[in-house]
Amino acid sequence: MAISVFDLFKIGIGPSSSHTVGPMRAAHDFVQELRTRDLLERVARVEIHLHGSLSSTGKGHGTDRATIMGLMGEKPETIDPAIVSPNIEELLESQSLLLDGRLAIPFVWTRDLQWHDESLPYHPNAMTLVAHGHADEFYRNVFYSVGGGFVVDQGQVDRDELDADSTTLPYDFNSAGELLALCRLHDMRISELMMENEKVWRDEAEIRAGLWRIWEAMQECVNQGFSNEGVLPGGLDVKRRAAALHRRLEALEDDTSLITSTFSAMDWVNVFALAVNEENAAGGRMVTAPTNGAAGIIPAVLHYYMRFQHDACERNVVDFLLAAGAIGILCKKNASISGAEVGCQGEVGSACAMAAAGLTEVMGGSIGQVENAAEIGLEHNLGLTCDPVGGLVQVPCIERNAIASVKAINATQMALRGDGEHFISLDKAIRTMRDTGADMQEKYKETSKGGLAVNAIEC
């Protein structure tokens, strides 16, 4: 299975890669299928069925709204977040949906959108889309949002064609051990090896420009978080904090005391992460890295480096994201980046490991130190549950990104103080994440039926 760094870092909208970005993409793909089969003009009605985790937390994650926008022809990477609410309000009032943005069909929210508690066998994030003519149903497909905005349909599952991209890479790896061996054999850094693999799809100039656009989107998301204030939507009345904290940090006078300067650096890391995840919670534009629920960690750590490293440049951004991408590929291949599948360890844990690897790479760490940093970042998030209060990507998700960002920086510091040799390998940590996720009760996997999601609610 060939995975590009651009599969892991995708521009989209909040609040969830698996529950917002994936469903919008699936619905858009469904419309494209109808067009390809010359069936689009026959559609008189569409039904949406959300199963399992998409049903449990779909309302808080905007799954219903995202799916409808996908049916209307919108894509996560290009949609303007500002049009979502007006379009949904218009649909509710008119009970008419513009399929593919141009074909008006009836849509009655309570009839045509159904929520089902039971999960389908392949994955807990499942949705069934059904097209009806004037007489009866004539086409349906089941889609699975498998984390990080990745989507597969029932046909791929049935044909065992889940490895959608069979591209042959010059330096293919399926484990951290293989990655390190290839780097040693060819005398490459991890970012260099990743660059050579990426050249299968794009030339180097395109790769660098594309990763710089990802960085610009991350910066814009942080800036939006610094600008917007008030209460986040959803009913929990969670107040945004990033803008006020940013103003206080900008106003602080320099203090040479060690503890104050250390606190200040951590404050900056926190505010970068808070800004991203508050924007995500509000449904703003951001970068899936590798998921929306964990989208603040990599930007926070990269912002930290770019702010405090005096000679930081564009090359460092590219190397950071390439090295981080290598770790994300390993997590996706050998475990999961889906909170509905393995809990938050798959989202925040993977992102923490990726950020630690990226920072260690640009700090000049050896390949062994990069792998060590990633292992530390992942190991100390093992067992982390996904238990969003109210089904919203707010509590504990926003603060959790800030904590994991600082943890990633500490993982880098510890790895750089060592020689790359360590007791637990990254491969073992990833395998443990997979096994722990398999053992974890379903109520701790993005269902809002366990953990803080239930204990935070006072009866």
C-alpha positions as a printed NumPy array, in Angstrom:
array([[  0.   ,   0.   ,   0.   ],
       [  1.56 ,   3.248,  -1.155],
       [  0.687,   6.23 ,   1.029],
       [  1.772,   9.761,   0.168],
       [  2.499,  12.47 ,   2.703],
       [ -0.323,  14.375,   0.982],
       [ -2.72 ,  11.595,   1.982],
       [ -1.923,  12.335,   5.622],
       [ -1.901,  16.137,   5.382],
       [ -5.098,  17.27 ,   3.678],
       [ -6.764,  20.674,   3.763],
       [-10.361,  20.334,   4.898],
       [-12.838,  21.603,   7.459],
       [-13.662,  20.744,  11.061],
       [-14.576,  19.287,  13.332],
       [-13.624,  15.706,  12.423],
       [-11.676,  13.976,   9.682],
       [-13.541,  10.697,  10.157],
       [-16.984,  12.18 ,  10.9  ],
       [-16.927,  15.343,   8.742],
       [-14.253,  15.185,   6.044],
       [-14.749,  11.473,   5.276],
       [-18.567,  11.598,   5.027],
       [-18.45 ,  14.687,   2.814],
       [-15.97 ,  12.952,   0.526],
       [-18.07 ,   9.76 ,   0.501],
       [-21.237,  11.641,  -0.434],
       [-19.384,  13.533,  -3.154],
       [-18.035,  10.22 ,  -4.488],
       [-21.558,   8.773,  -4.464],
       [-22.768,  11.577,  -6.697],
       [-19.804,  11.019,  -9.028],
       [-20.696,   7.307,  -9.207],
       [-24.245,   8.186, -10.23 ],
       [-22.944,  10.517, -12.916],
       [-20.459,   7.918, -14.229],
       [-23.25 ,   5.332, -14.454],
       [-25.567,   7.833, -16.205],
       [-27.98 ,   7.557, -13.286],
       [-27.843,  11.07 , -11.891],
       [-30.803,  12.425, -13.85 ],
       [-32.976,   9.525, -12.604],
       [-32.631,  10.449,  -8.932],
       [-35.875,  11.58 ,  -7.328],
       [-34.828,  11.081,  -3.683],
       [-31.713,  10.194,  -1.661],
       [-31.597,   8.468,   1.712],
       [-28.7  ,   8.772,   4.163],
       [-28.155,   6.037,   6.764],
       [-25.463,   6.629,   9.403],
       [-24.24 ,   3.599,  11.358],
       [-22.236,   2.942,  14.517],
       [-19.874,   5.698,  15.564],
       [-21.074,   7.978,  12.767],
       [-24.495,   7.732,  14.393],
       [-23.317,   7.954,  18.018],
       [-21.401,  11.223,  17.664],
       [-22.491,  12.319,  14.209],
       [-24.623,  15.243,  15.328],
       [-21.828,  16.753,  17.412],
       [-19.329,  16.14 ,  14.641],
       [-21.522,  17.595,  11.888],
       [-21.742,  14.296,   9.985],
       [-25.272,  14.986,   8.792],
       [-24.423,  18.448,   7.503],
       [-21.174,  17.286,   5.888],
       [-22.901,  14.423,   4.066],
       [-25.547,  16.734,   2.666],
       [-22.913,  19.209,   1.49 ],
       [-21.133,  16.34 ,  -0.27 ],
       [-24.372,  15.401,  -2.031],
       [-24.604,  19.018,  -3.119],
       [-21.253,  18.656,  -4.888],
       [-18.933,  20.147,  -2.285],
       [-15.514,  18.684,  -1.411],
       [-13.676,  19.086,   1.93 ],
       [-10.573,  20.612,   0.344],
       [-12.425,  23.344,  -1.543],
       [-15.62 ,  24.098,   0.386],
       [-15.976,  27.49 ,   2.039],
       [-16.928,  26.702,   5.663],
       [-19.076,  29.848,   5.743],
       [-21.603,  28.391,   3.265],
       [-22.488,  25.297,   5.312],
       [-24.954,  26.792,   7.795],
       [-26.844,  28.952,   5.253],
       [-27.193,  25.981,   2.896],
       [-28.479,  23.7  ,   5.646],
       [-30.948,  26.34 ,   6.832],
       [-32.228,  26.78 ,   3.279],
       [-32.625,  23.014,   2.871],
       [-34.555,  22.709,   6.139],
       [-36.883,  25.498,   5.086],
       [-37.437,  24.423,   1.481],
       [-37.112,  20.628,   2.016],
       [-35.245,  20.624,  -1.273],
       [-31.663,  19.44 ,  -1.878],
       [-29.616,  20.574,  -4.873],
       [-28.012,  17.268,  -5.864],
       [-24.615,  17.919,  -7.457],
       [-25.365,  21.602,  -6.886],
       [-27.897,  21.734,  -9.723],
       [-30.661,  19.07 ,  -9.527],
       [-33.408,  19.922,  -7.044],
       [-34.836,  16.854,  -5.298],
       [-37.09 ,  16.617,  -2.226],
       [-35.272,  16.064,   1.062],
       [-37.207,  15.67 ,   4.311],
       [-34.693,  15.671,   7.15 ],
       [-36.595,  13.342,   9.487],
       [-37.449,  10.893,   6.693],
       [-34.354,  10.843,   4.514],
       [-31.674,  10.972,   7.227],
       [-31.614,   7.934,   9.526],
       [-29.393,   7.17 ,  12.539],
       [-28.566,   3.534,  13.392],
       [-26.786,   2.528,  16.614],
       [-25.501,  -0.777,  15.281],
       [-22.124,  -0.892,  13.549],
       [-21.538,  -2.613,  10.237],
       [-18.997,  -5.468,  10.282],
       [-16.077,  -3.852,   8.47 ],
       [-15.653,  -0.576,  10.402],
       [-17.603,   1.402,  13.041],
       [-17.693,   4.503,  10.817],
       [-20.17 ,   3.438,   8.122],
       [-22.776,   5.168,   6.003],
       [-25.212,   3.853,   3.424],
       [-26.401,   6.131,   0.614],
       [-29.466,   5.123,  -1.367],
       [-30.76 ,   6.631,  -4.619],
       [-34.477,   6.319,  -5.411],
       [-36.285,   6.97 ,  -8.646],
       [-39.932,   7.984,  -8.804],
       [-40.968,   4.359,  -8.256],
       [-38.312,   2.612,  -6.172],
       [-34.665,   2.324,  -5.154],
       [-32.229,   1.777,  -8.024],
       [-28.729,   2.271,  -6.554],
       [-26.999,   2.147,  -3.176],
       [-23.47 ,   1.971,  -1.802],
       [-21.9  ,   1.647,   1.638],
       [-18.929,   3.814,   2.547],
       [-16.519,   3.5  ,   5.47 ],
       [-14.693,   6.52 ,   6.849],
       [-11.599,   4.786,   8.178],
       [ -9.822,   7.747,   9.774],
       [ -7.912,  10.793,   8.633],
       [-10.415,  11.494,   5.854],
       [ -9.664,   8.177,   4.122],
       [-12.77 ,   6.525,   2.61 ],
       [-13.372,   3.071,   1.131],
       [-16.615,   1.688,  -0.248],
       [-18.253,  -1.728,   0.013],
       [-16.982,  -2.791,  -3.388],
       [-13.384,  -2.236,  -2.322],
       [-14.005,  -4.184,   0.864],
       [-15.659,  -7.087,  -0.968],
       [-12.917,  -7.252,  -3.599],
       [-10.186,  -6.839,  -0.972],
       [ -8.948,  -3.786,  -2.847],
       [ -8.32 ,  -1.637,   0.206],
       [ -4.776,  -0.844,  -0.854],
       [ -6.126,   1.671,  -3.316],
       [ -2.713,   2.895,  -4.486],
       [ -0.497,   0.074,  -5.706],
       [  2.261,   2.417,  -6.913],
       [  5.734,   0.886,  -6.63 ],
       [  7.939,   3.068,  -4.445],
       [ 11.727,   3.121,  -4.8  ],
       [ 12.154,   2.787,  -1.033],
       [  9.037,   1.036,   0.204],
       [  8.858,   0.241,   3.919],
       [  6.277,  -1.443,   6.121],
       [  7.987,  -1.098,   9.494],
       [ 10.269,   1.315,  11.285],
       [ 12.934,  -1.363,  11.187],
       [ 12.73 ,  -1.473,   7.388],
       [ 12.743,   2.329,   7.199],
       [ 15.908,   2.613,   9.287],
       [ 17.613,  -0.178,   7.356],
       [ 16.878,   1.549,   4.035],
       [ 18.204,   4.865,   5.384],
       [ 21.412,   3.205,   6.541],
       [ 21.879,   1.228,   3.327],
       [ 21.449,   4.266,   1.085],
       [ 22.956,   6.823,   3.485],
       [ 19.762,   8.88 ,   3.625],
       [ 17.943,  10.847,   6.245],
       [ 14.285,   9.944,   6.725],
       [ 13.118,  13.139,   5.025],
       [ 15.395,  12.419,   2.057],
       [ 14.02 ,   8.901,   1.635],
       [ 10.464,  10.218,   1.853],
       [ 11.24 ,  12.839,  -0.79 ],
       [ 12.457,  10.149,  -3.187],
       [  9.26 ,   8.16 ,  -2.631],
       [  7.099,  11.239,  -3.182],
       [  8.777,  11.81 ,  -6.559],
       [  6.841,   8.8  ,  -7.877],
       [  3.744,  11.019,  -7.877],
       [  5.164,  14.55 ,  -8.321],
       [  8.414,  16.299,  -9.179],
       [ 10.413,  17.84 ,  -6.355],
       [  9.293,  21.387,  -7.048],
       [  5.64 ,  20.312,  -6.828],
       [  6.289,  18.423,  -3.599],
       [  7.973,  21.389,  -1.956],
       [  5.28 ,  23.783,  -3.167],
       [  2.525,  21.428,  -1.984],
       [  4.027,  21.025,   1.48 ],
       [  4.514,  24.778,   1.713],
       [  0.801,  25.22 ,   0.923],
       [  0.036,  22.805,   3.757],
       [  2.178,  24.953,   6.067],
       [  0.444,  28.126,   4.871],
       [ -2.933,  26.546,   5.628],
       [ -1.699,  25.621,   9.109],
       [ -0.532,  29.204,   9.657],
       [ -3.841,  30.618,   8.444],
       [ -5.718,  28.303,  10.801],
       [ -3.614,  29.528,  13.746],
       [ -4.158,  33.145,  12.734],
       [ -7.909,  32.581,  12.544],
       [ -7.775,  31.039,  16.003],
       [ -5.968,  34.128,  17.268],
       [ -8.66 ,  36.365,  15.752],
       [-11.885,  34.612,  16.714],
       [-13.382,  34.768,  20.193],
       [-16.607,  33.84 ,  21.929],
       [-18.27 ,  30.512,  22.67 ],
       [-17.858,  27.423,  20.518],
       [-21.017,  25.98 ,  18.932],
       [-22.675,  22.816,  20.162],
       [-24.232,  23.665,  23.521],
       [-21.372,  23.017,  25.969],
       [-20.642,  26.767,  26.169],
       [-16.9  ,  26.167,  25.863],
       [-15.139,  29.529,  25.595],
       [-12.36 ,  30.136,  23.129],
       [ -9.071,  30.892,  24.894],
       [ -6.451,  31.198,  22.166],
       [ -7.097,  34.833,  21.189],
       [ -6.874,  36.17 ,  24.755],
       [ -3.812,  34.063,  25.573],
       [ -2.135,  35.25 ,  22.375],
       [ -2.707,  38.899,  23.315],
       [ -1.198,  38.318,  26.753],
       [  1.864,  36.612,  25.289],
       [  2.389,  39.413,  22.773],
       [  2.228,  41.967,  25.597],
       [  4.685,  40.232,  27.923],
       [  8.027,  41.887,  28.55 ],
       [ 11.117,  39.739,  28.189],
       [ 12.052,  38.007,  31.418],
       [ 15.444,  36.382,  31.663],
       [ 14.58 ,  34.05 ,  34.538],
       [ 14.814,  30.427,  33.477],
       [ 11.435,  29.327,  34.806],
       [  9.603,  32.273,  33.242],
       [ 11.215,  31.761,  29.866],
       [ 10.387,  28.051,  30.015],
       [  6.779,  28.835,  30.887],
       [  6.65 ,  31.337,  28.024],
       [  7.82 ,  28.771,  25.49 ],
       [  5.204,  26.278,  26.707],
       [  2.575,  29.035,  26.563],
       [  3.372,  29.568,  22.895],
       [  3.105,  25.853,  22.153],
       [ -0.209,  25.739,  24.006],
       [ -1.654,  28.738,  22.213],
       [ -0.731,  27.392,  18.785],
       [ -2.48 ,  24.105,  19.53 ],
       [ -5.509,  25.758,  21.156],
       [ -5.934,  28.088,  18.175],
       [ -6.044,  25.196,  15.693],
       [ -8.389,  23.016,  17.673],
       [-10.772,  25.838,  18.516],
       [-11.014,  26.57 ,  14.799],
       [-11.569,  22.876,  14.164],
       [-14.32 ,  22.725,  16.792],
       [-16.017,  25.684,  15.114],
       [-15.975,  23.956,  11.717],
       [-13.265,  26.163,  10.254],
       [-10.671,  25.389,   7.589],
       [ -7.674,  23.459,   8.788],
       [ -5.278,  20.646,   7.911],
       [ -5.971,  17.02 ,   8.783],
       [ -2.708,  16.037,  10.503],
       [ -3.256,  13.106,  10.416],
       [ -6.822,  13.619,  11.753],
       [ -8.909,  16.645,  12.68 ],
       [ -9.242,  15.653,  16.324],
       [ -5.43 ,  15.724,  16.605],
       [ -4.867,  18.504,  14.072],
       [ -3.293,  20.995,  16.486],
       [ -0.221,  18.978,  17.477],
       [  1.92 ,  19.046,  14.334],
       [  1.152,  22.74 ,  13.587],
       [  1.905,  23.692,  17.205],
       [  5.283,  21.962,  17.228],
       [  6.202,  23.266,  13.764],
       [  5.154,  26.811,  14.749],
       [  7.298,  26.439,  17.888],
       [ 10.318,  25.522,  15.796],
       [  9.761,  28.249,  13.212],
       [  9.307,  30.906,  15.895],
       [ 12.199,  30.05 ,  18.179],
       [ 14.821,  28.649,  15.766],
       [ 16.567,  31.741,  14.421],
       [ 17.642,  30.253,  11.08 ],
       [ 14.443,  28.283,  10.349],
       [ 13.501,  28.263,   6.673],
       [ 11.278,  26.669,   4.034],
       [ 13.566,  23.64 ,   3.751],
       [ 12.948,  22.871,   7.425],
       [  9.182,  22.908,   6.924],
       [  9.454,  20.377,   4.107],
       [ 11.839,  18.11 ,   6.036],
       [  9.657,  18.294,   9.16 ],
       [  6.496,  17.27 ,   7.31 ],
       [  8.244,  14.518,   5.345],
       [  9.733,  12.929,   8.469],
       [  6.432,  13.279,  10.312],
       [  4.686,  11.697,   7.339],
       [  6.924,   8.625,   7.504],
       [  5.745,   7.943,  11.059],
       [  2.111,   8.571,  10.128],
       [  2.409,   6.034,   7.326],
       [  3.669,   3.419,   9.787],
       [  0.846,   4.128,  12.245],
       [ -1.781,   3.858,   9.503],
       [ -0.315,   0.725,   7.944],
       [  0.287,  -1.221,  11.144],
       [ -2.406,   0.047,  13.532],
       [ -4.894,   2.85 ,  12.921],
       [ -5.289,   6.617,  13.038],
       [ -9.047,   6.276,  13.676],
       [-10.441,   7.114,  17.107],
       [-13.476,   4.962,  16.342],
       [-11.179,   1.999,  15.766],
       [ -8.456,   2.259,  18.455],
       [ -9.399,   5.244,  20.612],
       [ -7.62 ,   8.581,  20.839],
       [ -4.226,   6.888,  21.031],
       [ -4.629,   6.426,  17.274],
       [ -5.234,  10.125,  16.728],
       [ -3.374,  12.113,  19.384],
       [ -0.806,   9.35 ,  19.925],
       [  0.032,   9.119,  16.226],
       [  0.168,  12.905,  15.832],
       [  2.418,  13.246,  18.881],
       [  4.808,  10.636,  17.459],
       [  4.746,  12.354,  14.057],
       [  5.458,  15.784,  15.543],
       [  8.298,  14.429,  17.673],
       [  9.854,  12.787,  14.623],
       [  9.532,  15.944,  12.528],
       [ 11.098,  18.147,  15.188],
       [ 13.957,  15.708,  15.81 ],
       [ 14.635,  15.585,  12.064],
       [ 15.006,  19.354,  11.704],
       [ 16.998,  19.585,  14.927],
       [ 19.631,  17.415,  13.262],
       [ 18.875,  14.168,  15.058],
       [ 20.13 ,  10.879,  13.682],
       [ 17.709,   8.401,  12.115],
       [ 17.854,   6.418,  15.371],
       [ 17.019,   9.515,  17.401],
       [ 14.087,  10.335,  15.099],
       [ 12.692,   6.828,  15.596],
       [ 13.323,   7.084,  19.341],
       [ 11.479,  10.416,  19.594],
       [  8.495,   8.994,  17.717],
       [  8.431,   5.95 ,  19.986],
       [  8.483,   8.114,  23.122],
       [  5.672,  10.273,  21.768],
       [  3.517,   7.253,  20.989],
       [  4.366,   5.108,  24.007],
       [  3.143,   7.705,  26.459],
       [ -0.222,   8.041,  24.756],
       [ -0.961,   4.292,  24.696],
       [ -4.404,   3.459,  26.037],
       [ -5.748,   6.983,  25.48 ],
       [ -9.509,   6.766,  25.048],
       [-11.703,   8.768,  22.678],
       [-14.521,  10.074,  24.89 ],
       [-15.681,  13.481,  23.594],
       [-18.226,  15.136,  25.852],
       [-21.506,  15.686,  24.028],
       [-20.06 ,  14.114,  20.888],
       [-18.254,  17.4  ,  20.233],
       [-14.553,  17.744,  19.383],
       [-14.06 ,  20.157,  22.283],
       [-13.673,  18.52 ,  25.703],
       [-11.137,  17.   ,  26.233],
       [ -9.937,  17.24 ,  22.627],
       [ -8.768,  20.875,  22.516],
       [ -6.605,  20.742,  25.647],
       [ -5.439,  17.234,  24.775],
       [ -3.767,  18.622,  21.651],
       [ -1.907,  21.231,  23.688],
       [ -0.672,  18.645,  26.198],
       [  0.455,  16.281,  23.43 ],
       [  2.291,  19.103,  21.644],
       [  4.431,  19.767,  24.709],
       [  4.882,  16.014,  25.101],
       [  6.199,  15.785,  21.518],
       [  8.777,  18.483,  22.208],
       [  9.879,  16.704,  25.376],
       [ 10.132,  13.436,  23.421],
       [ 12.487,  15.179,  20.993],
       [ 14.562,  16.591,  23.83 ],
       [ 14.912,  13.185,  25.473],
       [ 15.796,  11.497,  22.181],
       [ 18.419,  14.114,  21.3  ],
       [ 20.056,  13.627,  24.693],
       [ 20.438,   9.929,  23.898],
       [ 22.239,   7.999,  21.184],
       [ 19.186,   6.505,  19.461],
       [ 19.389,   3.219,  21.357],
       [ 16.304,   2.437,  23.459],
       [ 14.437,  -0.456,  25.023],
       [ 11.064,  -0.338,  23.202],
       [ 11.114,   0.081,  19.432],
       [  8.625,   2.197,  17.507],
       [  7.362,  -0.957,  15.806],
       [  6.565,  -2.486,  19.192],
       [  4.798,   0.685,  20.317],
       [  2.67 ,   0.728,  17.164],
       [  1.85 ,  -2.962,  17.569],
       [  0.862,  -2.281,  21.178],
       [ -1.415,   0.56 ,  20.057],
       [ -3.125,  -1.83 ,  17.653],
       [ -3.547,  -4.549,  20.302],
       [ -4.695,  -2.092,  22.967],
       [ -7.276,  -0.699,  20.553],
       [ -8.567,  -4.2  ,  19.857],
       [ -8.952,  -4.832,  23.603],
       [-10.534,  -1.44 ,  24.33 ],
       [-14.271,  -1.423,  25.017],
       [-16.383,   0.152,  22.293],
       [-17.691,   2.849,  24.624],
       [-14.2  ,   4.379,  24.664],
       [-13.966,   4.606,  20.863],
       [-15.625,   7.847,  19.768],
       [-19.119,   6.887,  20.839],
       [-19.49 ,   9.35 ,  23.748],
       [-20.872,   6.452,  25.816],
       [-17.992,   6.163,  28.291],
       [-15.225,   8.023,  30.108],
       [-15.433,  11.8  ,  30.398],
       [-18.369,  11.841,  27.991],
       [-20.617,  10.362,  30.659],
       [-18.877,  11.457,  33.864],
       [-18.852,  15.102,  32.816],
       [-22.647,  15.169,  32.569],
       [-24.418,  15.887,  35.842],
       [-27.81 ,  14.236,  36.127]])
